[in-house]
Amino acid sequence: MLRVIQWATGSVGKQSAAAVHSHPELELVGAYVYSAGKAGRDVGEICGIGDIGVMATDDPDEIVAADADCVLYMPQGEMNPLGAVGDICRLLASGKNVISTAVTALIYPAAMGRRVLARLTEACTAGRSSFHGTGIEPGWAAEVLPLTMSGLFQRIDTLLVQELLDYSTYDSAEMMFDVMGFGRRPDEPVPMADPLLAGMTFRAPLMLLADGLGATIDDFLFDRQVAVTADPFDVKAGRIEAGTVSAQRFSYTAVVNGRRAMTVEHITRLGADQAPDWPTGRGWHVTVEGNPSMELRSAIAVRGEDETEQGCLGTAMHAVHAIAPVCAAPPGIRTFLDLPIIAGRGVLAG
């Protein structure tokens, strides 16, 4: 039985905490929360599954001192990525393995530079622990799917990974407005409009793919297009005023041997009627031009469920299912290239 701590109980953390509690090979032994209103409450009550006898705390020292095998680190780390790295290193140095969805660039930590890579490595060495960054996209869709497909190809000329989702029901105003720039003027500076800041996030999957496929990246190219709404409307995260961003299409491309070889693109809307001329769908597409040519289309919420809620669940479960292999791995940074297939052990048990 592996002892697990949940760090943050937001849209993803609630799902993972509940999944850990119900997993026959895992035990939820603690949770860190940022809100004083959550501190001291039962984690099960916070997650909507009823009391489970585990109390949440807002004291990080209590979490660091706790006896646990693994911490699921899941706050909104994109607003303060170096702060997240500091938390993670402290946990690793305390002897706990860490699996994080908080900072996309940590899926391939070299994307954050040598200093971050060295800090994580030193913390893993000090605690004899392992670190793994994961996610659904980037993460599963931009790395695991293309790498799995790649064994079928004699040659890949271009690789395109697309995420197509409607974020109308996503309830994180900070991520939607402050990071992504929905509900803002088209020219307003936000992290997702900054090639350097966005690049730290979207270089990571491309660098991991290049590593896995034995390629060298010459350069990166960034593109962002936005659509604005003519009429105001409300989404779960807040109000979208007329003339502000209601859909966006952004991509990062890796240039290999002088050609645009690999691209990760997100097409994100606040309603199906926004930017109707852009590609549509609810999930992830991988398109390969090469020998053979191939398309893989993965849809989510195919029975009419809330696609953002289902996406958060998928993100949480990819982390939960990684707990056992990460805990079994030798100390150090463990990307998707270092771990076995993250299989959903127990999902057929019913």
N, C-alpha and C positions, 0 to 999 in steps of 0.2 A: 504494500500500500504506500503510494507516494503522497507526501504531505505538501499541499499547495496553498499559496497565499495569492489572493486577488488584489492587484494594485489598481484602483479606480473602478467605479461601478457605473460607467456611462452606458451608451448605447451598445457597445461591444462587451464591456466588462460585466454587465448584468447577465448577458447570455452565457459568458464563459464561467462565471461563478456558479450559476445554476447547473451548467453541464458538469462541472467538476463535482459538485455535491451529489449528482445522480450517477456518477461513473463508479462502477464496482471496484476499480483499481486505483482510485484517487480519493483523497480526503481533503476537504476544504478546512483549513485550520486558522485562517485569518483574512482580513481585508483592510486595505488602506483606502480612506475616502478623503476628498478635499473639502467637502461641505460640513460645517459644524452641525447642520441639521441632520446629517447622516451618522455622525460619530456617536457611538454608544448604542446604536440600534442594531438589531439582529440583521445579519447580511441577507438571510433568506427573505425577510420582510422587505428589505430594500429592493431585492430582485424580483419580488412578486411571487415567491414560491412558498411563503409561510415560514415561520420561525424554524431555524435549524440549530440554534444553540451556539452560533458563532457571532461574536460582536465585532462591529467595525470600529476602527480607530482612525484618528487624524494625526497620530503621533508617529512619524517615520522611524524614530528610534525604537519604538516598540516592534515594528515590523522587522527592522534589521536584526534585532536581538532574538526574534522568534526562531523556533526550531522548525525548519521546513526544507524540503528538497528543491522546490521550484517556486518562482514568483512569476505570475502572468502580469506583465507591466503594460497597462492599457489606457493611460491618460491621453489627452489631446496634446501630444508632444511637438507637433509641427510649429506651434507658436514659440517654443523655447527648446529647440533640439539639444543644445548643449546642456541645459538644465536636466533634460531627460537622460542624457549620457551620464551626468553626474550621479543621478539616482541609481541608474543601472549599474554603474561601476561600484557604488557602495554596496549594493545588494550582492553583486558577484564576489566582491572581496570578503563578504561575510560568510561565504561558503554556499550560497544558494545559486542554483542554475536560474537563468532568466530567459523568458520568451516574451518578446515585445512586439506589439502592433502600433506603438506610439509614434515612431519616426520612420517614415518609409525608407529613407536613405540607409537605415541600419539593416535592411534586408541584405545589403552588400556594404559593410561598414567602410571599405576603402573609398566609397563615394564621398564620405565626409572628410577625407584627408588623413594624412599620416598621424597627426596628433591624436585624433579620435581612435584610430586603429590601435595605436600604442597604448592609450589609456585602457581600452577594453581588454587588450591582451594582458596587460599588467594586472588588471583586476581579476581576470580569469586565473592567472598564475597564482596570485595571492590566495584566492579562495578555493583553488582546485575545482573550478566551476566552469560551466559552458554557457555561451550566449547564442541565441538564435532570434533573428528578426524575421517576421512573417507578415502575411496579409492576404487579402483575396485579390486585390489589384491596386498597385503592384503587389506581387507575391505569387499566388497560385496561377493567375491568368497570364501574367507577363513573363514568368519564369518557368514554373513547373510544366505548363501545357506545351510551350515551344520546345523545351528540353526533351520532354517525353516524345513529342512528334519527330524530333530531329533524327532519331535513329532510323527513320524510314527514307531519308533523303540521300541521294548521291550528291546533290548540289542545291544550295539555297542562294538565290539571287537577291530576293527581298523578303523580309519578314515584317508583317504588320499585325500588331495586337491592338484591338479596339475594345474599350469599355463603353457601353451604351446604357445609361440609367436615367431614371426620372427621380430627382431629389426632392420632390414636392413634400414628401412625408418625413424627410430627415430632420430631426429636431435640434440639431446643434447649430445655434445661431452664430457662435464663434467661428466654427469651421465654414459655414455657408457664406457668411457676410464678410468676416474679417480676413479669412484666408483665401477663399475661392473668389470672392468679389461679386457674388449674386446680390441684387438689390443695390448695387453701387453704380455710379456713372461709368460708362465704358472706358474712359481715360483715367479713372481713379487708380492710384497705385495700391496694389494689394500683392501679397506674396506670390499668388499664382500668375500674376502678370509680369513678374520679374524673372527674366531668363536665368539669373544666377540662383535665386532662391528656389524657383521651380526646378531648376536643373539639379540641385542637390537631391531632390526627391526622385526625379525621373531618370537621372543618370544611373542610379543604382541597378534597376532591372537590366538596363542595356549593358552595363559593365559585367554583371553576373552572367548574362547570356554569352557575351564575348569570351569570358573566361571558360565557360562550359563548352563552347563550340570551337575553342582554339583560335580565336580571331583577335586582331589588334584594332582598336578604334583610333581613327585619325582625328576626328573632330565630332562635335555635337551641334545640332541645329534645333532651335526652339521656334514654335509657332503657336499663336493664340488668336482665335477669332471669337467674337461675342455677338449675340443678338439681344436686342432690347425689346421690351414690351410696350405696346401702344397704350395699354390700359392697366391700371393698378389691379393687383389681386393679392390674396393671402395664401401663404404656404405654412406648414407647421412651424417653421423656424421664425416666421414673422411676415412683415408686409413688403411686397415688391411694388414700388411706385412706378408710374409711367415714365418711360425714358431711361430706365435702369436695366441692368443685365438680367436676363431671364433664361439664357442658354449660353453655353460656351463650348468651344471645341479647341482643345489644346493638345499639343504633341511635342515629343522629344524624339529626335532622330540621331542615330549613330552612323557616321560615315566610315566605311571600311573599304580600303583599296580604292578610294576616290568616288565611291558610289553611296547613295543613301540606302544602306543595307538593312537596318533594323529601326522600326518606329513603334513607339507606344503612344496611342492616341486615346483621349477621353472625350466623349461626346455626352454632355450632361445637360439636362433640361429641368425646368420647373413646370412640367405639364407637356402633354403630347402635342399641344397646339403651338408650342414655341419652336422656332427654327424648323418648320416641317419639311424643308428641303434638304436638311442634313440626314445622314443615315439614321435609321430608327431601329429599335429593338430593346430588349431588356436582358442584358447579360454581356457576354464577351465573345469576340470573334478573333480567330487567328487565321491570317491569310498568308500563304507561302507561295511565292513565284519561284519556280526552280524545277528540279527533276526528281520526283514527280511534283506537279503543282497540287496544292491542297488547300481546302478551307475547313476549319473546325468551328462550329457555332455552338456555344453553350448558353442556354437560356436559364433564367432564374425566375422564381415566382410564377411558374407556368400554370398554376391553378387559380390565379387571380389574387395571390397573397400580396402583401406590401413588399415591394422589391427592395426598398432600402432596409427594412427590418430583416428580410431574408438574407441580404448581403452582409449585414452585421452579424447574423447568426453564422453564416459561412466563415466569416473572418474569425469569429470566436472559436469555432470548432476546429479550424485548421491549427490554431494555437493549442487548444486542449489536446488534440490528437498528437501533437508534437512533444508533449511533456515526457512520455516514456522514452522515446529515442534520444531526446536532448539530455535527459538525466543519465542515460546509459553511455553517452558519448564521452570521449576523452576531453579533458579540460581544454578550453579555447573557444574561439569564434567558430560557430558551426552554421554555415549557410546551407541553402538547398543542395549545393554541390557536395556537401560533406555528409549529409544525413541520408538514411535509406528513405524509400517512399513513405510519406506520412499517410499511413492507412488508418481508416476509421474503425479501429478495433472496438468491437462490442455493438456496432450500430445495428446489427441484425438480431441482437438478443431480444429486442421487443420489450 
